[in-house]
Each structure stands twice: as structure tokens, then as C-alpha cells.
Amino acid sequence: MNIENKYTNDGSTYSRENFKVEITDLMLYDRLHTLSAEYSVSVELLVNAAVKRLIEDIDFVRNLRGGKVNPK
């Protein structure tokens, strides 16, 4: 799976990074493709949403450990 919409800020300009993620869990692979077909969205979009959610959850837990609570 190639992820093509990753941008990095190297100062004043943004550049695109391409990288490949290998999904080794076959059940996860099948589930992603099933959801992709069911909702007519790309697998890449589902993966991006899942990774974004994971990072937000990790940041939330880190903030809780640091004593920061920001209800939204």
C-alpha cells in the first residue's frame, strides 16, 4: 500500500513523501478491503483515518499522564 499524501515542512516549503506500509495481518488486510468496498472509499483513506486516530489517542494519553485535560 502506497501512501502518497504525506507532506513535510522543511522550512518554507512543503514536500511530498511516498512510503510503503506492508500489512502483515491477513484479517486486517481483508477487513480493510471489505470496508473499502462497503463504503466506496479507498483503502488508503481508511488507513490514513486509522493512523490519525491512533496518533490522537496516543497524544490524549500522553496529556493525561502529564496532567493536562482539555475537554473538547
Distance bins in CASP14 RR format, pairs under 12 A and 6 or more apart:
PFRMAT RR
TARGET T0000
AUTHOR 0000-0000-0000
RMODE 2
METHOD distances of the structure
MODEL  1
1 18 0 0 0 0 0 1 0 0 0 0 0
1 19 0 0 0 0 1 0 0 0 0 0 0
1 20 1 0 0 1 0 0 0 0 0 0 0
1 21 1 0 1 0 0 0 0 0 0 0 0
1 22 1 0 0 1 0 0 0 0 0 0 0
1 23 1 0 0 1 0 0 0 0 0 0 0
1 24 0 0 0 0 0 1 0 0 0 0 0
1 28 0 0 0 0 0 1 0 0 0 0 0
1 29 0 0 0 0 1 0 0 0 0 0 0
1 32 0 0 0 0 1 0 0 0 0 0 0
1 33 0 0 0 0 0 1 0 0 0 0 0
1 36 0 0 0 0 0 1 0 0 0 0 0
1 42 0 0 0 0 1 0 0 0 0 0 0
1 43 1 0 0 1 0 0 0 0 0 0 0
1 44 1 0 0 1 0 0 0 0 0 0 0
1 45 0 0 0 0 0 1 0 0 0 0 0
1 46 0 0 0 0 0 1 0 0 0 0 0
1 47 1 0 0 1 0 0 0 0 0 0 0
1 48 0 0 0 0 0 1 0 0 0 0 0
1 50 0 0 0 0 0 1 0 0 0 0 0
1 51 0 0 0 0 0 1 0 0 0 0 0
2 16 0 0 0 0 0 1 0 0 0 0 0
2 17 0 0 0 0 0 1 0 0 0 0 0
2 18 1 0 0 1 0 0 0 0 0 0 0
2 19 1 0 0 1 0 0 0 0 0 0 0
2 20 1 0 1 0 0 0 0 0 0 0 0
2 21 0 0 0 0 1 0 0 0 0 0 0
2 22 0 0 0 0 0 1 0 0 0 0 0
2 42 0 0 0 0 0 1 0 0 0 0 0
2 43 0 0 0 0 0 1 0 0 0 0 0
2 44 1 0 0 1 0 0 0 0 0 0 0
2 47 0 0 0 0 0 1 0 0 0 0 0
2 48 0 0 0 0 0 1 0 0 0 0 0
3 16 0 0 0 0 0 1 0 0 0 0 0
3 17 0 0 0 0 1 0 0 0 0 0 0
3 18 1 0 0 1 0 0 0 0 0 0 0
3 19 1 0 1 0 0 0 0 0 0 0 0
3 20 1 0 0 1 0 0 0 0 0 0 0
3 21 1 0 0 1 0 0 0 0 0 0 0
3 22 0 0 0 0 0 1 0 0 0 0 0
3 23 0 0 0 0 0 1 0 0 0 0 0
3 42 0 0 0 0 0 1 0 0 0 0 0
3 43 0 0 0 0 0 1 0 0 0 0 0
3 44 1 0 0 1 0 0 0 0 0 0 0
3 45 0 0 0 0 0 1 0 0 0 0 0
3 46 0 0 0 0 0 1 0 0 0 0 0
3 47 1 0 0 1 0 0 0 0 0 0 0
3 48 1 0 0 1 0 0 0 0 0 0 0
3 50 0 0 0 0 0 1 0 0 0 0 0
3 51 0 0 0 0 1 0 0 0 0 0 0
3 52 0 0 0 0 0 1 0 0 0 0 0
4 16 1 0 0 1 0 0 0 0 0 0 0
4 17 0 0 0 0 1 0 0 0 0 0 0
4 18 1 0 1 0 0 0 0 0 0 0 0
4 19 0 0 0 0 1 0 0 0 0 0 0
4 20 0 0 0 0 0 1 0 0 0 0 0
4 21 0 0 0 0 0 1 0 0 0 0 0
4 42 0 0 0 0 0 1 0 0 0 0 0
4 44 1 0 0 1 0 0 0 0 0 0 0
4 45 0 0 0 0 0 1 0 0 0 0 0
4 47 0 0 0 0 0 1 0 0 0 0 0
4 48 0 0 0 0 0 1 0 0 0 0 0
5 14 0 0 0 0 0 1 0 0 0 0 0
5 16 1 0 0 1 0 0 0 0 0 0 0
5 17 0 0 0 0 1 0 0 0 0 0 0
5 18 0 0 0 0 1 0 0 0 0 0 0
5 19 0 0 0 0 0 1 0 0 0 0 0
5 42 0 0 0 0 0 1 0 0 0 0 0
5 44 1 0 0 1 0 0 0 0 0 0 0
5 45 0 0 0 0 1 0 0 0 0 0 0
5 47 0 0 0 0 0 1 0 0 0 0 0
5 48 1 0 0 1 0 0 0 0 0 0 0
5 51 0 0 0 0 0 1 0 0 0 0 0
5 52 0 0 0 0 0 1 0 0 0 0 0
6 14 0 0 0 0 0 1 0 0 0 0 0
6 15 0 0 0 0 1 0 0 0 0 0 0
6 16 1 0 0 1 0 0 0 0 0 0 0
6 17 1 0 1 0 0 0 0 0 0 0 0
6 18 1 0 0 1 0 0 0 0 0 0 0
6 19 1 0 0 1 0 0 0 0 0 0 0
6 20 0 0 0 0 0 1 0 0 0 0 0
6 21 0 0 0 0 0 1 0 0 0 0 0
6 44 0 0 0 0 0 1 0 0 0 0 0
6 47 0 0 0 0 0 1 0 0 0 0 0
6 48 0 0 0 0 1 0 0 0 0 0 0
6 51 0 0 0 0 0 1 0 0 0 0 0
6 52 0 0 0 0 0 1 0 0 0 0 0
7 13 0 0 0 0 1 0 0 0 0 0 0
7 14 1 0 1 0 0 0 0 0 0 0 0
7 15 1 0 0 1 0 0 0 0 0 0 0
7 16 1 0 1 0 0 0 0 0 0 0 0
7 17 1 0 0 1 0 0 0 0 0 0 0
7 18 0 0 0 0 0 1 0 0 0 0 0
8 14 1 0 0 1 0 0 0 0 0 0 0
8 15 1 0 1 0 0 0 0 0 0 0 0
8 16 0 0 0 0 1 0 0 0 0 0 0
8 17 1 0 1 0 0 0 0 0 0 0 0
8 18 0 0 0 0 0 1 0 0 0 0 0
8 19 0 0 0 0 0 1 0 0 0 0 0
9 15 0 0 0 0 1 0 0 0 0 0 0
9 16 0 0 0 0 0 1 0 0 0 0 0
9 17 0 0 0 0 0 1 0 0 0 0 0
10 16 0 0 0 0 0 1 0 0 0 0 0
10 17 0 0 0 0 0 1 0 0 0 0 0
18 44 0 0 0 0 0 1 0 0 0 0 0
19 44 0 0 0 0 0 1 0 0 0 0 0
19 47 0 0 0 0 0 1 0 0 0 0 0
19 51 0 0 0 0 0 1 0 0 0 0 0
20 44 0 0 0 0 0 1 0 0 0 0 0
20 47 0 0 0 0 0 1 0 0 0 0 0
21 28 0 0 0 0 0 1 0 0 0 0 0
21 29 0 0 0 0 0 1 0 0 0 0 0
21 32 0 0 0 0 0 1 0 0 0 0 0
21 43 0 0 0 0 0 1 0 0 0 0 0
21 44 0 0 0 0 1 0 0 0 0 0 0
21 47 1 0 0 1 0 0 0 0 0 0 0
21 48 0 0 0 0 0 1 0 0 0 0 0
21 50 0 0 0 0 0 1 0 0 0 0 0
21 51 0 0 0 0 1 0 0 0 0 0 0
22 28 0 0 0 0 0 1 0 0 0 0 0
22 29 0 0 0 0 1 0 0 0 0 0 0
22 47 0 0 0 0 0 1 0 0 0 0 0
23 29 1 0 1 0 0 0 0 0 0 0 0
23 30 0 0 0 0 1 0 0 0 0 0 0
23 31 0 0 0 0 1 0 0 0 0 0 0
23 32 1 0 0 1 0 0 0 0 0 0 0
23 33 0 0 0 0 1 0 0 0 0 0 0
23 43 0 0 0 0 1 0 0 0 0 0 0
23 44 0 0 0 0 0 1 0 0 0 0 0
23 46 0 0 0 0 0 1 0 0 0 0 0
23 47 0 0 0 0 1 0 0 0 0 0 0
23 50 0 0 0 0 0 1 0 0 0 0 0
25 31 0 0 0 0 1 0 0 0 0 0 0
25 32 0 0 0 0 1 0 0 0 0 0 0
26 32 0 0 0 0 0 1 0 0 0 0 0
26 33 0 0 0 0 0 1 0 0 0 0 0
27 33 0 0 0 0 0 1 0 0 0 0 0
27 34 0 0 0 0 0 1 0 0 0 0 0
28 34 0 0 0 0 0 1 0 0 0 0 0
28 35 0 0 0 0 0 1 0 0 0 0 0
28 43 0 0 0 0 0 1 0 0 0 0 0
28 46 0 0 0 0 0 1 0 0 0 0 0
28 47 0 0 0 0 1 0 0 0 0 0 0
28 50 0 0 0 0 1 0 0 0 0 0 0
29 35 0 0 0 0 0 1 0 0 0 0 0
29 36 0 0 0 0 0 1 0 0 0 0 0
29 43 0 0 0 0 1 0 0 0 0 0 0
29 46 0 0 0 0 0 1 0 0 0 0 0
29 47 0 0 0 0 0 1 0 0 0 0 0
30 36 0 0 0 0 0 1 0 0 0 0 0
30 37 0 0 0 0 0 1 0 0 0 0 0
30 43 0 0 0 0 0 1 0 0 0 0 0
31 37 0 0 0 0 0 1 0 0 0 0 0
31 38 0 0 0 0 0 1 0 0 0 0 0
31 43 0 0 0 0 0 1 0 0 0 0 0
31 46 0 0 0 0 1 0 0 0 0 0 0
31 47 0 0 0 0 0 1 0 0 0 0 0
31 50 0 0 0 0 0 1 0 0 0 0 0
32 38 0 0 0 0 0 1 0 0 0 0 0
32 39 0 0 0 0 0 1 0 0 0 0 0
32 41 0 0 0 0 0 1 0 0 0 0 0
32 42 0 0 0 0 1 0 0 0 0 0 0
32 43 1 0 1 0 0 0 0 0 0 0 0
32 44 0 0 0 0 1 0 0 0 0 0 0
32 45 0 0 0 0 0 1 0 0 0 0 0
32 46 1 0 1 0 0 0 0 0 0 0 0
32 47 1 0 0 1 0 0 0 0 0 0 0
32 48 0 0 0 0 0 1 0 0 0 0 0
32 49 0 0 0 0 0 1 0 0 0 0 0
32 50 0 0 0 0 1 0 0 0 0 0 0
33 39 0 0 0 0 0 1 0 0 0 0 0
33 41 0 0 0 0 0 1 0 0 0 0 0
33 42 0 0 0 0 0 1 0 0 0 0 0
33 43 1 0 0 1 0 0 0 0 0 0 0
33 44 0 0 0 0 0 1 0 0 0 0 0
33 46 0 0 0 0 1 0 0 0 0 0 0
33 47 0 0 0 0 0 1 0 0 0 0 0
34 41 0 0 0 0 0 1 0 0 0 0 0
34 43 0 0 0 0 0 1 0 0 0 0 0
34 46 0 0 0 0 0 1 0 0 0 0 0
35 41 1 0 0 1 0 0 0 0 0 0 0
35 42 0 0 0 0 0 1 0 0 0 0 0
35 43 0 0 0 0 1 0 0 0 0 0 0
35 45 0 0 0 0 0 1 0 0 0 0 0
35 46 1 0 1 0 0 0 0 0 0 0 0
35 47 0 0 0 0 0 1 0 0 0 0 0
35 49 0 0 0 0 0 1 0 0 0 0 0
35 50 0 0 0 0 0 1 0 0 0 0 0
36 42 1 0 0 1 0 0 0 0 0 0 0
36 43 1 0 1 0 0 0 0 0 0 0 0
36 44 0 0 0 0 1 0 0 0 0 0 0
36 45 0 0 0 0 1 0 0 0 0 0 0
36 46 1 0 0 1 0 0 0 0 0 0 0
36 47 0 0 0 0 1 0 0 0 0 0 0
36 49 0 0 0 0 0 1 0 0 0 0 0
37 43 0 0 0 0 1 0 0 0 0 0 0
37 46 0 0 0 0 0 1 0 0 0 0 0
38 46 0 0 0 0 0 1 0 0 0 0 0
39 45 0 0 0 0 1 0 0 0 0 0 0
39 46 0 0 0 0 1 0 0 0 0 0 0
39 49 0 0 0 0 0 1 0 0 0 0 0
40 46 0 0 0 0 0 1 0 0 0 0 0
41 47 0 0 0 0 0 1 0 0 0 0 0
41 48 0 0 0 0 0 1 0 0 0 0 0
41 49 0 0 0 0 1 0 0 0 0 0 0
42 48 0 0 0 0 1 0 0 0 0 0 0
42 49 0 0 0 0 0 1 0 0 0 0 0
43 49 0 0 0 0 0 1 0 0 0 0 0
43 50 0 0 0 0 0 1 0 0 0 0 0
44 50 0 0 0 0 0 1 0 0 0 0 0
44 51 0 0 0 0 0 1 0 0 0 0 0
45 51 0 0 0 0 0 1 0 0 0 0 0
45 52 0 0 0 0 0 1 0 0 0 0 0
46 52 0 0 0 0 0 1 0 0 0 0 0
46 53 0 0 0 0 0 1 0 0 0 0 0
47 53 0 0 0 0 0 1 0 0 0 0 0
47 54 0 0 0 0 0 1 0 0 0 0 0
48 54 0 0 0 0 0 1 0 0 0 0 0
48 55 0 0 0 0 0 1 0 0 0 0 0
49 55 0 0 0 0 0 1 0 0 0 0 0
49 56 0 0 0 0 0 1 0 0 0 0 0
50 56 0 0 0 0 0 1 0 0 0 0 0
50 57 0 0 0 0 0 1 0 0 0 0 0
51 57 0 0 0 0 0 1 0 0 0 0 0
51 58 0 0 0 0 0 1 0 0 0 0 0
52 58 0 0 0 0 0 1 0 0 0 0 0
52 59 0 0 0 0 0 1 0 0 0 0 0
53 59 0 0 0 0 0 1 0 0 0 0 0
53 60 0 0 0 0 0 1 0 0 0 0 0
54 60 0 0 0 0 0 1 0 0 0 0 0
54 61 0 0 0 0 0 1 0 0 0 0 0
55 61 0 0 0 0 0 1 0 0 0 0 0
55 62 0 0 0 0 0 1 0 0 0 0 0
56 62 0 0 0 0 0 1 0 0 0 0 0
56 63 0 0 0 0 0 1 0 0 0 0 0
56 70 0 0 0 0 0 1 0 0 0 0 0
56 72 0 0 0 0 0 1 0 0 0 0 0
57 63 0 0 0 0 0 1 0 0 0 0 0
57 64 0 0 0 0 0 1 0 0 0 0 0
58 64 0 0 0 0 0 1 0 0 0 0 0
58 65 0 0 0 0 0 1 0 0 0 0 0
59 65 0 0 0 0 0 1 0 0 0 0 0
59 66 0 0 0 0 0 1 0 0 0 0 0
59 68 0 0 0 0 1 0 0 0 0 0 0
59 70 0 0 0 0 0 1 0 0 0 0 0
60 66 0 0 0 0 0 1 0 0 0 0 0
60 67 0 0 0 0 0 1 0 0 0 0 0
60 68 0 0 0 0 1 0 0 0 0 0 0
60 69 0 0 0 0 1 0 0 0 0 0 0
60 70 0 0 0 0 1 0 0 0 0 0 0
60 71 0 0 0 0 0 1 0 0 0 0 0
60 72 0 0 0 0 0 1 0 0 0 0 0
61 67 0 0 0 0 0 1 0 0 0 0 0
61 68 0 0 0 0 0 1 0 0 0 0 0
61 69 0 0 0 0 0 1 0 0 0 0 0
62 68 0 0 0 0 1 0 0 0 0 0 0
63 69 1 0 0 1 0 0 0 0 0 0 0
63 70 1 0 0 1 0 0 0 0 0 0 0
63 71 0 0 0 0 0 1 0 0 0 0 0
63 72 0 0 0 0 0 1 0 0 0 0 0
64 70 0 0 0 0 0 1 0 0 0 0 0
64 71 0 0 0 0 0 1 0 0 0 0 0
END
